[in-house]
């Protein structure tokens, strides 16, 4: 039998692997969606509107956009940032809860 700390380590490693795969798949799907020029344009317009007319919007190398206002406010709407924000807003603990 495994010691409890070893078993817990296996569980945590498995949970991390599942989370990493979820994040990888989500990033791929969001990048695919933002490859559509209309969706990309709407994202750029949205972040520019949030920061105001003087904001500059540039494409992020990994997909999505990053915007900055003249006063230094910044919105990171890159694929990674969008996925990380979405995942942070989820209660992923329910995935691991015993049924």
C-alpha positions as CSV (number, residue, x, y, z in Angstrom):
1,X,0.0,0.0,0.0
2,X,1.2,3.5,-0.8
3,X,1.8,5.9,2.1
4,X,-0.9,8.7,2.2
5,X,1.5,11.4,1.1
6,X,2.5,9.3,-2.0
7,X,-1.1,8.6,-2.9
8,X,-1.9,12.3,-2.5
9,X,1.1,13.1,-4.8
10,X,-0.3,10.8,-7.5
11,X,-3.7,12.4,-7.2
12,X,-2.3,15.9,-7.5
13,X,-0.2,14.9,-10.5
14,X,-3.2,13.4,-12.2
15,X,-5.3,16.5,-11.5
16,X,-2.6,18.7,-12.9
17,X,-2.3,16.6,-16.0
18,X,-6.1,16.9,-16.6
19,X,-6.0,20.7,-15.9
20,X,-3.0,21.2,-18.3
21,X,-4.9,19.2,-21.0
22,X,-8.1,21.3,-20.5
23,X,-6.0,24.5,-20.8
24,X,-4.2,23.2,-23.9
25,X,-7.5,22.3,-25.6
26,X,-9.1,25.6,-24.6
27,X,-6.2,27.6,-25.9
28,X,-6.3,25.8,-29.2
29,X,-10.1,26.4,-29.6
30,X,-9.8,30.1,-28.6
31,X,-6.9,30.6,-31.1
32,X,-9.0,28.9,-33.8
33,X,-12.0,31.2,-33.0
34,X,-9.8,34.3,-33.1
35,X,-8.3,33.3,-36.4
36,X,-11.6,34.4,-37.9
37,X,-11.0,38.0,-39.0
38,X,-14.4,39.2,-37.9
39,X,-14.0,37.8,-34.3
40,X,-10.5,39.2,-34.1
41,X,-11.8,42.6,-35.2
42,X,-14.6,42.5,-32.7
43,X,-12.2,41.7,-29.9
44,X,-9.9,44.6,-30.9
45,X,-12.9,47.0,-31.0
46,X,-14.1,45.7,-27.6
47,X,-10.8,46.3,-25.8
48,X,-10.3,49.7,-27.6
49,X,-13.8,50.8,-26.4
50,X,-13.0,49.8,-22.8
51,X,-9.9,51.9,-22.8
52,X,-11.1,54.8,-24.9
53,X,-10.4,56.3,-28.3
54,X,-6.7,57.0,-27.7
55,X,-5.9,53.3,-27.0
56,X,-3.5,51.4,-29.2
57,X,-4.3,47.8,-30.0
58,X,-1.8,45.4,-31.3
59,X,-1.9,41.7,-32.2
60,X,-0.4,39.3,-29.6
61,X,2.1,36.8,-31.2
62,X,0.2,33.9,-29.7
63,X,-3.2,35.1,-30.8
64,X,-5.6,37.7,-29.5
65,X,-4.7,41.3,-28.8
66,X,-3.2,43.6,-26.2
67,X,-4.4,47.2,-25.8
68,X,-2.9,50.1,-23.9
69,X,-4.3,53.6,-23.2
70,X,-2.3,56.8,-23.2
71,X,-2.5,56.8,-19.4
72,X,-0.9,53.4,-19.1
73,X,-4.0,51.2,-18.5
74,X,-3.7,47.9,-20.3
75,X,-5.9,45.0,-21.3
76,X,-4.3,41.7,-22.2
77,X,-6.8,39.9,-24.4
78,X,-4.3,37.4,-25.7
79,X,-5.4,33.8,-26.1
80,X,-3.5,32.8,-22.9
81,X,-5.0,35.6,-20.9
82,X,-8.5,34.9,-22.1
83,X,-8.3,31.2,-21.3
84,X,-6.6,31.7,-17.9
85,X,-9.3,34.2,-16.9
86,X,-12.1,31.8,-18.0
87,X,-10.6,28.9,-16.1
88,X,-10.0,31.0,-13.0
89,X,-13.7,31.8,-13.0
90,X,-14.7,28.2,-12.9
91,X,-15.1,26.0,-9.9
92,X,-12.8,23.2,-11.0
93,X,-12.8,21.7,-7.5
94,X,-16.1,20.1,-8.4
95,X,-14.2,18.0,-11.0
96,X,-12.3,16.3,-8.2
97,X,-15.2,15.9,-5.7
98,X,-16.3,12.4,-5.0
99,X,-19.7,11.7,-6.4
